Amino acid sequence: MTTITQVPQSTEGEGLESILGGMMFEAIALVCTFVLLCIISRNKSVTGTPTIKKLDQPATTSPQSPMARRINVIISRGAAGASGRVIDTFLEMRTRDQASALLGACEELDVDPEEIFKHVSVSALRCRRLDLCSEIVAYMKEANVPRSLEFYESVMRMLASKKMYHESLQMFDELTKDGLVPRAVTYSCLINFALEAGELDRAISFFAKLEEVSEPSIRAYMTILRVHSKRGAVDAALALFRRMQERGAKVDGLVLNVLLSTCATAGDLKTSASLLEEFSGAGLLDVVSYNTVIKGCAIAGDFDRAFSLLNSMQNLEPNAITYNTLMDAAVRAQTPDMAWVVLQRMESSRCSPDKYTLSTLAKALSQQPSEEGVLSLSRLVKIVQADQRLQESLFSTLVEAAAATKRVELVQGVFAQMHGQNLWPSSKLYAAGIRGLAASGSPEASCSLLQEMVRNQLRPSQPVFTAVLDCCCAANRLDKAVLAIELMGRIGPAPSACHYSQVINGWIGLNNSTEAVHIHQMMVRRLHTTGDVALCIALTECCVQDGNFHGALQVLSCVDPSHLDTSARQALSDVVAQSGNPEFQATLAAMLGSGC
């Protein structure tokens, strides 16, 4: 059965459009074919092989020599960014191939020899093997490969980009050996390289060469000014600045500030001041200008000149650096009280103190401890809560300064503030606080802080205990002294015989023989010593006067009679005679006579 499909009829316009579209497609296809044939015919050699070749691509012919193969790898891998392979191939070439064969291989491949070493240099930069640069140049010389100015400049820039300034200068030396003359821009770079390398004389020499070939740029002028600044050569810097003015070079605030810094750092405050006066109405001075000179005054310890500059800043607003530098000037000039004056000026100008402010004020407070200084610095410590190390350092200064004022409430206030900020004092801070409280004559406060130190599992040193004992004995608070003795015996360091004797003498002075004998017996048990003979005689006399004959016998029972000389026996006889107690006299005579 035959199926008849009805074909839809197209309009006349649609048929014409279809015909034209087909013709256009055929025309485009013919044109493309013709163009392609033309390209192929132009790029055919006599033998019919392509001859398109680029310097940074390998030749398509098969190289015959090992050197040519390695050159091929360097160029192809360098173009592909395979820097490690390039370096390995160069090292292999240097080891295995004769350098004299390189030019022949390059001619065989129709490759520019310098192009090979550009790939190697760039690969050395990428692989951080810039130490190979000198070897690259040496190999080029061995192979008689010419080095162009552009090649040397590119290598110097690569070395400088990695802060290898000495090596950059070595490349310059090789450049001059090849008889090449640097361009002005190269001299400008060399000035900076020499400055960074610390070769200041070479920097000056490069600048002189630059002046011969071209007008130096502002950047070059600023660099050489920094060179003069490092040398402390004020006269040379000032002469260069005047030369800039004569040549009509644009002198801006940056250049002027470098010159001011040179003068101020060298201590030439007179020249600095004259420059400030000279340019005061030129619109070039800024806060940095004044801060620079104020810093010079601080280094010279001239606070008065520095403070006068603050008052001459006209329409400029001083910043935190200005005030901090002034405080530093006050400290260096040994006038720490003026640092607090500057602080008042700073706060009245609504300039906020910072951590540098506090560090400088701490130095001022250490130089001259005062109640006002402790209170002011304590108020500002909260600024540096995020810096725990600085905070601890500031509190150390506060504790020592408060202790130096011998004001008990100041010391206690500093420790209370530390506790409020969740800071636990170190052994050093406790020691400073305890000594300060002891020096202020407050046995209660010093013992209280001593006990707090022990509760925080910190072990006081013997000098700390000694300070507390001295304070307690001087104030006749022997109960506190005994507390300190017992504390020492429990946690160490162990009290010495001098410590026990000090407390015993204190009780003797108060005619309290019972407590004195108690401490003496404690000393005998712990140290296995009775103390010196004079102490025993004084304690015996105290007991006799107090009617405490039993205590006197306790003391003398521990004394070795063989240690008693004639004067000591006579002193004891006098004490016994004063007792009026025959039983005591007989017992004592028996003890001394029996050798017990």
C-alpha positions as CSV (number, residue, x, y, z in Angstrom):
1,M,0.0,0.0,0.0
2,T,1.5,3.3,-1.0
3,T,1.3,6.2,1.4
4,I,1.0,9.6,-0.1
5,T,2.5,12.4,2.0
6,Q,1.2,15.8,1.3
7,V,4.0,18.4,1.1
8,P,2.9,21.8,2.3
9,Q,3.2,24.5,-0.3
10,S,5.5,27.4,0.4
11,T,4.8,30.9,-0.7
12,E,6.8,32.6,-3.3
13,G,8.7,34.7,-0.8
14,E,9.7,31.8,1.3
15,G,11.1,29.9,-1.7
16,L,13.2,32.8,-2.8
17,E,14.6,33.3,0.7
18,S,15.6,29.6,0.9
19,I,17.4,29.8,-2.5
20,L,19.3,33.0,-1.5
21,G,20.3,31.4,1.9
22,G,21.8,28.4,0.2
23,M,23.8,30.5,-2.2
24,M,25.2,32.6,0.6
25,F,26.4,29.6,2.5
26,E,28.1,28.1,-0.5
27,A,29.8,31.4,-1.1
28,I,31.1,31.7,2.5
29,A,32.4,28.1,2.3
30,L,34.3,28.9,-0.9
31,V,35.9,32.0,0.5
32,C,37.1,30.1,3.7
33,T,38.6,27.3,1.6
34,F,40.4,29.9,-0.6
35,V,41.9,31.7,2.4
36,L,43.1,28.4,4.0
37,L,44.8,27.4,0.8
38,C,46.6,30.7,0.6
39,I,47.8,30.4,4.2
40,I,49.1,26.9,3.7
41,S,50.9,27.8,0.4
42,R,52.6,30.8,2.0
43,N,53.9,28.8,4.9
44,K,55.3,26.0,2.8
45,S,59.1,25.7,2.3
46,V,60.7,24.3,-0.7
47,T,60.5,20.8,0.8
48,G,57.0,21.4,1.9
49,T,57.7,21.5,5.7
50,P,56.5,24.4,7.9
51,T,59.1,27.0,8.7
52,I,57.2,29.1,11.3
53,K,59.6,29.4,14.3
54,K,59.6,31.5,17.5
55,L,62.5,32.3,19.8
56,D,60.7,31.1,22.8
57,Q,59.5,27.8,21.3
58,P,61.6,24.7,20.4
59,A,62.6,24.0,16.8
60,T,60.5,21.2,15.2
61,T,63.5,19.6,13.7
62,S,65.2,16.8,15.6
63,P,68.3,18.3,17.3
64,Q,71.4,16.1,17.0
65,S,73.7,17.2,19.8
66,P,73.1,16.8,23.6
67,M,73.6,20.6,24.0
68,A,70.9,21.3,21.5
69,R,68.5,18.9,23.2
70,R,69.0,20.7,26.5
71,I,68.6,24.1,24.9
72,N,65.4,22.8,23.4
73,V,64.2,21.7,26.9
74,I,65.1,25.0,28.5
75,I,63.2,27.0,25.9
76,S,60.1,24.8,25.8
77,R,59.9,24.2,29.6
78,G,60.6,27.9,30.3
79,A,57.8,28.9,28.0
80,A,55.5,26.4,29.8
81,G,56.5,27.7,33.2
82,A,58.2,24.5,34.3
83,S,60.9,26.4,36.2
84,G,62.2,23.4,38.2
85,R,62.9,21.5,35.0
86,V,64.7,24.5,33.5
87,I,67.0,24.8,36.5
88,D,67.8,21.1,36.5
89,T,68.5,21.2,32.8
90,F,70.8,24.2,33.1
91,L,72.7,22.6,36.0
92,E,73.1,19.4,33.8
93,M,74.2,21.5,30.9
94,R,76.8,23.3,33.0
95,T,78.2,20.0,34.3
96,R,78.1,17.8,31.2
97,D,78.4,20.0,28.2
98,Q,81.3,22.1,26.9
99,A,80.4,25.8,27.1
100,S,82.1,26.3,23.8
101,A,79.5,24.1,22.1
102,L,76.6,26.4,23.1
103,L,76.9,29.0,20.3
104,G,77.0,26.2,17.7
105,A,73.9,24.5,19.1
106,C,72.1,27.9,19.1
107,E,73.0,28.4,15.5
108,E,71.7,24.9,14.7
109,L,68.4,25.7,16.4
110,D,68.3,29.3,15.1
111,V,67.9,30.5,18.7
112,D,69.1,33.7,20.3
113,P,71.6,32.6,23.0
114,E,70.6,35.3,25.4
115,E,67.0,34.1,25.2
116,I,68.1,30.8,26.8
117,F,69.6,32.6,29.8
118,K,66.6,34.8,30.2
119,H,64.5,31.7,30.7
120,V,67.0,30.3,33.2
121,S,67.1,33.6,35.1
122,V,63.3,33.8,35.3
123,S,63.2,30.2,36.4
124,A,65.8,30.9,39.1
125,L,63.5,33.7,40.4
126,R,60.5,31.5,40.5
127,C,62.4,28.6,42.2
128,R,64.0,31.0,44.7
129,R,67.4,30.1,43.4
130,L,68.7,33.6,42.7
131,D,72.0,32.4,44.1
132,L,72.5,31.0,40.6
133,C,72.6,34.4,38.9
134,S,76.3,34.8,39.3
135,E,76.8,31.2,37.9
136,I,74.5,32.1,35.0
137,V,76.7,35.1,34.1
138,A,79.9,33.1,34.5
139,Y,78.6,30.4,32.2
140,M,77.6,33.0,29.6
141,K,81.1,34.4,29.7
142,E,82.6,31.0,29.4
143,A,80.4,30.3,26.4
144,N,81.2,33.7,24.8
145,V,77.5,34.7,24.9
146,P,77.1,38.5,24.8
147,R,75.3,40.1,27.8
148,S,73.1,43.0,26.9
149,L,72.3,46.0,29.1
150,E,68.7,44.8,29.2
151,F,69.8,41.4,30.4
152,Y,71.8,42.8,33.3
153,E,69.0,45.2,34.3
154,S,66.4,42.5,34.4
155,V,68.7,40.3,36.6
156,M,69.4,43.2,38.9
157,R,65.7,43.9,39.3
158,M,65.0,40.3,40.1
159,L,67.6,40.2,42.7
160,A,66.4,43.5,44.3
161,S,62.8,42.2,44.3
162,K,64.1,39.5,46.8
163,K,66.1,42.1,48.8
164,M,69.4,40.7,47.5
165,Y,70.9,44.1,47.2
166,H,74.6,43.1,47.5
167,E,74.1,40.6,44.7
168,S,72.4,43.3,42.6
169,L,75.5,45.5,43.0
170,Q,77.7,42.6,42.0
171,M,75.7,42.3,38.7
172,F,76.4,46.0,38.2
173,D,80.1,45.3,38.6
174,E,79.8,42.6,35.9
175,L,77.9,45.1,33.7
176,T,80.7,47.6,33.9
177,K,83.3,44.9,33.2
178,D,81.5,44.3,29.9
179,G,81.9,47.9,29.0
180,L,78.2,48.7,29.2
181,V,76.9,52.1,30.3
182,P,73.8,52.1,32.6
183,R,70.9,54.3,31.8
184,A,69.7,57.1,34.2
185,V,66.9,55.0,35.6
186,T,69.4,52.3,36.4
187,Y,71.6,54.7,38.3
188,S,68.5,55.8,40.2
189,C,67.8,52.2,41.2
190,L,71.4,51.6,42.1
191,I,71.3,54.4,44.6
192,N,68.5,52.6,46.4
193,F,70.3,49.2,46.2
194,A,73.4,50.7,47.7
195,L,71.5,52.4,50.5
196,E,69.7,49.1,51.4
197,A,73.0,47.2,51.2
198,G,74.6,49.7,53.6
199,E,77.2,50.8,51.0
200,L,76.6,54.5,51.5
201,D,79.8,55.6,49.7
202,R,78.7,53.8,46.5
203,A,75.2,55.3,46.8
204,I,76.8,58.8,46.7
205,S,79.0,57.8,43.8
206,F,75.9,56.5,41.9
207,F,74.1,59.8,42.5
208,A,77.1,61.7,41.2
209,K,76.9,59.6,38.0
210,L,73.2,60.2,37.8
211,E,73.7,64.0,38.0
212,E,76.2,63.7,35.1
213,V,73.7,62.0,32.7
214,S,70.3,63.4,33.8
215,E,68.4,65.5,36.2
216,P,67.7,63.3,39.3
217,S,64.1,62.6,40.1
218,I,62.5,63.6,43.4
219,R,62.7,60.0,44.5
220,A,66.5,59.9,43.8
221,Y,67.0,63.2,45.7
222,M,65.0,61.7,48.7
223,T,67.1,58.5,48.6
224,I,70.4,60.3,48.7
225,L,69.1,62.5,51.5
226,R,68.4,59.4,53.5
227,V,72.0,58.3,52.7
228,H,73.3,61.6,54.2
229,S,71.0,61.1,57.1
230,K,72.5,57.7,57.9
231,R,75.9,59.2,57.7
232,G,74.9,62.1,59.9
233,A,76.2,64.4,57.2
234,V,74.1,67.5,57.9
235,D,76.3,69.8,55.7
236,A,76.1,67.5,52.7
237,A,72.3,67.1,53.1
238,L,71.8,70.8,53.4
239,A,74.0,71.5,50.4
240,L,72.0,69.0,48.3
241,F,68.8,70.6,49.4
242,R,70.0,74.0,48.4
243,R,71.1,72.6,45.0
244,M,67.6,71.2,44.5
245,Q,66.2,74.7,45.1
246,E,68.7,76.3,42.6
247,R,67.8,73.7,39.9
248,G,64.1,74.4,40.4
249,A,63.4,70.9,41.6
250,K,60.0,70.5,43.3
251,V,60.7,70.6,47.1
252,D,57.7,69.2,48.9
253,G,57.0,68.3,52.6
254,L,58.5,64.8,52.3
255,V,61.8,66.2,51.1
256,L,61.8,68.8,53.8
257,N,61.0,66.3,56.5
258,V,63.9,64.0,55.5
259,L,66.2,67.0,55.8
260,L,64.8,67.9,59.2
261,S,65.2,64.3,60.3
262,T,68.8,64.4,59.2
263,C,69.5,67.6,61.2
264,A,67.6,66.5,64.3
265,T,69.1,63.0,64.4
266,A,72.6,64.5,64.2
267,G,71.7,66.8,67.1
268,D,71.9,70.0,65.0
269,L,68.9,71.6,66.6
270,K,69.9,75.1,65.5
271,T,69.7,74.2,61.8
272,S,66.4,72.3,62.4
273,A,64.9,75.4,64.1
274,S,66.1,77.7,61.3
275,L,64.5,75.5,58.7
276,L,61.2,75.5,60.6
277,E,61.3,79.2,60.7
278,E,62.3,79.5,57.0
279,F,59.4,77.4,55.8
280,S,56.8,78.4,58.4
281,G,54.7,80.3,55.8
282,A,55.4,78.1,52.8
283,G,52.7,75.5,53.5
284,L,55.2,72.7,53.5
285,L,55.4,72.0,57.3
286,D,53.1,69.5,58.9
287,V,52.8,67.7,62.2
288,V,55.5,65.3,61.1
289,S,57.9,68.2,60.6
290,Y,57.5,69.4,64.2
291,N,57.5,65.8,65.6
292,T,60.8,65.2,63.9
293,V,62.5,68.2,65.5
294,I,60.9,67.5,68.9
295,K,62.3,64.0,68.7
296,G,65.8,65.5,68.1
297,C,65.3,67.7,71.2
298,A,64.3,64.6,73.2
299,I,67.5,62.8,72.1
300,A,69.5,65.8,73.1
301,G,67.7,66.0,76.4
302,D,66.5,69.6,75.7
303,F,62.9,69.6,77.1
304,D,62.5,73.4,77.1
305,R,63.2,73.7,73.4
306,A,60.9,70.8,72.7
307,F,58.1,72.3,74.7
308,S,58.5,75.7,73.0
309,L,58.0,73.9,69.6
310,L,54.6,72.6,70.9
311,N,53.6,76.2,71.5
312,S,54.8,77.3,68.0
313,M,52.8,74.8,66.0
314,Q,50.3,77.5,64.9
315,N,47.4,76.0,63.1
316,L,48.6,72.5,63.3
317,E,47.0,70.1,65.7
318,P,49.5,68.0,67.8
319,N,48.9,64.3,67.8
320,A,49.7,61.5,70.2
321,I,53.2,61.2,68.8
322,T,53.8,64.8,69.6
323,Y,52.8,64.5,73.2
324,N,54.5,61.1,73.7
325,T,57.8,62.5,72.3
326,L,57.5,65.5,74.7
327,M,57.0,63.2,77.6
328,D,60.1,61.2,76.5
329,A,62.0,64.5,76.3
330,A,61.0,65.2,79.9
331,V,62.2,61.8,81.1
332,R,65.5,62.1,79.2
333,A,66.0,65.6,80.6
334,Q,65.6,64.3,84.1
335,T,62.5,66.4,84.7
336,P,59.9,63.7,85.1
337,D,57.4,66.0,86.8
338,M,57.0,67.8,83.4
339,A,55.7,64.5,81.9
340,W,52.6,64.9,84.0
341,V,52.2,68.5,82.8
342,V,52.3,67.2,79.2
343,L,49.7,64.6,80.0
344,Q,47.4,67.3,81.3
345,R,47.9,69.2,78.1
346,M,47.3,66.1,76.0
347,E,44.1,65.2,77.7
348,S,42.8,68.8,77.6
349,S,43.3,68.7,73.8
350,R,41.1,65.6,73.5
351,C,44.0,63.6,72.3
352,S,43.7,60.1,73.7
353,P,46.8,58.5,75.5
354,D,48.0,55.2,74.1
355,K,50.3,52.4,75.2
356,Y,53.4,54.5,74.3
357,T,52.1,57.2,76.6
358,L,51.8,54.8,79.5
359,S,55.2,53.3,78.9
360,T,56.8,56.8,79.0
361,L,54.8,57.8,82.1
362,A,56.0,54.6,83.8
363,K,59.6,55.7,83.2
364,A,58.8,59.1,84.7
365,L,57.1,57.5,87.7
366,S,60.2,55.3,88.2
367,Q,62.4,58.3,88.2
368,Q,60.3,60.3,90.6
369,P,57.7,58.3,92.6
370,S,54.8,60.4,93.7
371,E,51.2,59.9,94.9
372,E,49.9,62.0,92.0
373,G,51.8,59.9,89.5
374,V,50.6,56.6,90.9
375,L,47.0,57.8,90.8
376,S,47.2,59.2,87.3
377,L,48.9,56.1,85.9
378,S,46.5,53.8,87.7
379,R,43.6,55.6,86.1
380,L,45.1,55.0,82.6
381,V,46.1,51.3,82.9
382,K,42.7,50.2,81.6
383,I,43.8,51.5,78.2
384,V,46.1,48.5,77.7
385,Q,43.9,45.7,79.1
386,A,44.4,43.8,75.9
387,D,48.2,43.8,76.3
388,Q,48.8,41.7,79.4
389,R,52.6,41.9,79.3
390,L,52.5,45.7,79.2
391,Q,49.8,45.7,81.9
392,E,51.9,43.6,84.2
393,S,54.9,45.8,83.6
394,L,52.9,48.9,84.4
395,F,51.5,47.4,87.6
396,S,55.1,46.5,88.6
397,T,56.1,50.2,88.3
398,L,52.9,51.2,90.2
399,V,53.6,48.8,93.1
400,E,57.2,50.0,93.4
401,A,56.3,53.6,93.1
402,A,53.5,53.3,95.6
403,A,55.8,51.4,98.0
404,A,58.4,54.2,97.6
405,T,55.9,56.8,98.7
406,K,55.3,54.7,102.0
407,R,51.6,55.3,101.6
408,V,49.8,52.2,102.7
409,E,46.6,53.0,101.0
410,L,48.4,53.5,97.7
411,V,50.0,50.1,97.8
412,Q,46.7,48.4,98.9
413,G,44.9,50.3,96.1
414,V,47.2,49.1,93.4
415,F,46.8,45.5,94.5
416,A,43.1,45.9,94.7
417,Q,43.0,47.2,91.2
418,M,45.1,44.3,90.0
419,H,42.6,41.9,91.6
420,G,39.7,43.8,90.0
421,Q,41.3,43.2,86.6
422,N,41.8,39.5,87.3
423,L,45.6,39.9,87.4
424,W,47.5,37.9,89.9
425,P,50.7,39.6,91.1
426,S,54.0,37.8,90.6
427,S,56.4,37.0,93.5
428,K,58.4,40.1,92.5
429,L,55.3,42.4,92.8
430,Y,54.3,40.9,96.1
431,A,57.9,41.4,97.4
432,A,57.9,45.0,96.3
433,G,54.5,45.6,97.9
434,I,55.4,43.9,101.1
435,R,58.7,45.8,101.4
436,G,56.9,49.0,100.7
437,L,54.3,48.4,103.4
438,A,57.0,47.3,105.8
439,A,58.9,50.5,105.1
440,S,55.8,52.5,105.7
441,G,55.7,51.1,109.2
442,S,52.5,49.0,108.8
443,P,53.0,45.5,110.2
444,E,49.4,44.6,109.8
445,A,49.3,45.5,106.1
446,S,52.6,43.9,105.4
447,C,51.7,40.6,107.2
448,S,48.3,40.6,105.5
449,L,50.0,40.8,102.0
450,L,52.5,38.2,103.1
451,Q,49.7,35.8,104.0
452,E,47.9,36.5,100.7
453,M,51.2,35.7,98.8
454,V,51.4,32.4,100.6
455,R,47.7,31.6,99.9
456,N,48.5,32.1,96.2
457,Q,51.1,29.4,96.5
458,L,54.0,31.8,96.0
459,R,57.1,31.4,98.2
460,P,58.4,34.6,99.8
461,S,62.2,35.1,99.8
462,Q,64.2,35.6,102.9
463,P,64.7,39.4,102.3
464,V,60.9,39.7,102.2
465,F,60.5,37.9,105.6
466,T,63.4,40.1,107.0
467,A,61.6,43.2,105.9
468,V,58.4,42.1,107.6
469,L,60.2,41.1,110.8
470,D,62.0,44.5,110.9
471,C,58.7,46.3,110.5
472,C,57.0,44.2,113.2
473,C,59.8,44.5,115.7
474,A,60.2,48.2,115.1
475,A,56.4,48.7,115.7
476,N,56.5,46.3,118.8
477,R,54.0,44.1,117.0
478,L,55.8,40.9,118.0
479,D,52.7,38.9,117.6
480,K,52.9,39.6,113.9
481,A,56.6,38.8,114.0
482,V,55.9,35.4,115.6
483,L,53.4,34.8,112.8
484,A,56.0,35.5,110.2
485,I,58.5,33.3,112.0
486,E,56.1,30.4,112.1
487,L,55.2,30.9,108.5
488,M,58.8,30.8,107.5
489,G,59.3,27.6,109.5
490,R,56.3,26.0,107.7
491,I,56.9,26.9,104.0
492,G,60.6,28.1,104.0
493,P,63.0,29.5,103.7
494,A,63.8,28.5,107.2
495,P,64.4,31.4,109.7
496,S,68.0,32.0,110.7
497,A,69.3,32.4,114.2
498,C,69.4,36.1,113.5
499,H,65.6,36.1,112.8
500,Y,64.9,34.3,116.0
501,S,67.2,36.5,118.0
502,Q,65.5,39.6,116.6
503,V,62.2,38.5,117.9
504,I,63.6,37.3,121.2
505,N,65.2,40.7,121.8
506,G,61.9,42.3,121.0
507,W,60.1,40.3,123.7
508,I,63.0,41.0,126.1
509,G,62.5,44.7,125.4
510,L,58.8,44.3,126.4
511,N,59.8,42.4,129.5
512,N,57.8,39.4,128.3
513,S,60.0,36.5,129.4
514,T,57.4,33.9,128.7
515,E,57.2,34.7,125.0
516,A,60.9,35.2,124.7
517,V,61.6,31.8,126.2
518,H,59.0,30.2,123.9
519,I,60.8,31.6,120.8
520,H,64.2,30.6,122.2
521,Q,63.0,27.0,122.7
522,M,61.6,27.0,119.1
523,M,65.0,28.1,117.8
524,V,66.8,25.4,119.8
525,R,64.4,22.7,118.5
526,R,64.6,23.8,114.8
527,L,68.2,25.0,114.5
528,H,69.9,23.1,117.3
529,T,71.5,26.2,118.6
530,T,71.0,28.4,121.6
531,G,72.2,31.6,119.9
532,D,75.1,33.6,121.2
533,V,76.0,33.7,124.9
534,A,75.0,37.4,125.2
535,L,71.5,36.5,124.1
536,C,71.2,33.8,126.7
537,I,72.5,36.0,129.5
538,A,70.0,38.8,128.5
539,L,67.2,36.3,128.3
540,T,68.1,34.9,131.7
541,E,68.2,38.3,133.2
542,C,64.8,39.1,131.8
543,C,63.4,35.9,133.3
544,V,64.9,36.7,136.7
545,Q,63.5,40.2,136.7
546,D,60.1,38.7,135.7
547,G,60.3,36.0,138.4
548,N,60.3,33.4,135.7
549,F,63.0,31.1,137.3
550,H,61.8,28.1,135.5
551,G,62.2,29.9,132.1
552,A,65.7,30.9,133.1
553,L,66.6,27.3,133.9
554,Q,65.2,26.2,130.5
555,V,67.4,28.7,128.8
556,L,70.6,27.9,130.7
557,S,70.0,24.1,130.5
558,C,70.7,24.4,126.8
559,V,74.0,26.3,127.3
560,D,77.3,24.3,127.2
561,P,79.3,25.5,130.2
562,S,82.5,25.0,128.3
563,H,81.5,27.8,126.0
564,L,81.3,30.3,128.9
565,D,84.4,32.4,129.4
566,T,85.3,34.2,132.6
567,S,83.3,37.4,131.7
568,A,80.2,35.3,130.8
569,R,80.4,33.4,134.1
570,Q,80.8,36.6,136.0
571,A,77.7,38.1,134.2
572,L,75.7,35.0,135.1
573,S,76.8,35.2,138.7
574,D,75.7,38.8,138.9
575,V,72.3,37.8,137.5
576,V,71.9,34.9,140.0
577,A,72.9,37.2,142.9
578,Q,70.1,39.6,142.0
579,S,67.5,36.8,142.0
580,G,67.4,36.4,145.8
581,N,66.2,32.8,145.2
582,P,68.5,30.3,147.0
583,E,67.0,27.3,145.3
584,F,67.5,28.9,141.9
585,Q,71.1,29.8,142.8
586,A,71.8,26.3,144.0
587,T,70.4,24.7,140.9
588,L,72.3,27.0,138.6
589,A,75.5,26.4,140.5
590,A,75.0,22.7,140.1
591,M,74.4,23.0,136.4
592,L,77.4,25.1,135.7
593,G,79.6,22.9,138.0
594,S,78.5,19.6,136.6
595,G,79.2,20.5,133.0
596,C,75.6,19.9,131.8
